[in-house]
Structure formats: C-alpha cells, structure tokens
Amino acid sequence: MLRVVCRAKLHRLRVTEANLDYMGSIAIDEELLAAAGIAPYEMVQIANRSNGVLWRTYVMAEPAGSGRVVLNGPPARHFQPGDEIIVLALGWATPDEAEGLVPTLVFVDASNRIVEVRQGETAGPDPHR
C-alpha cells in the first residue's frame, strides 16, 4: 500500500496577486520552486493561514527572483494579496520510502525571498517569525 506524504513545503509565502479571470493555477517564483524541488504543472496543496482555506491546484513558474505568488482562477476568490500561505508538495511513497523521507522546507521573508532551506521538520514555533 502506498502512502501520501509531504515531500516539500514552501512556508509562509505571501500572495502578491489574485486573478479571477484565468483558467486556474498558482504561479510561483521559479527560484522558490527549484529550492523546494517542485516542478511546473505539479499538483500542490495550498493552505491559507489568513482564512483557513485549503486548495489543490497545479503550479506554473513565475520569473526567478520576482517574488511573485499569484493565485489564478477560482482560488482567487479565497486567496488575496497579502495572505500568508503554505504550499505543500505531496507524493506517493511505499512504507519504506515514507519512513526514510526527509521533506525539504523553504522559509521566506515578507518579500518571498529565501531565508533558509533545510531538510526535515521539527515541532515548535517557526524560527523565522
């Protein structure tokens, strides 16, 4: 049996734009995607810390270094500029793979610039807040 696991997380990104009149997706700075190992068109789960909404969509790349995080289409009703979000990249793993999995965590500042990239997650408060 396979398990669904979190293999990467972009922590506390800030939404920079929301476009309702678009077919749908989240567009994220390519530099952030590379740091987390998330590929364009990969499905991700997005949690909005500002209102509790959880959404699933695919990723598109914004120019590297732009700091842009844009919600397009229907999620633009639930994610607005300034909202803090967490982007989770999920994957399927065998029990053995899941046991040894160490997710990649990408922490950013208020401008969506990388502050730290690390492997693994520890319980407790966010060290960057």
WOZI-V758007 format. One line per field, one symbol per residue. burial: 1 if it has 24 or more other C-alpha atoms within 12 Angstrom, else 0. A space follows every 10 residues. Layout:
burial = ???
This chain:
burial = 0000111111 1111111110 0001111111 1111111111 0101111100 0000111111 1100001111 1100110111 1111111111 1000000000 0011111100 0111001000 000000000
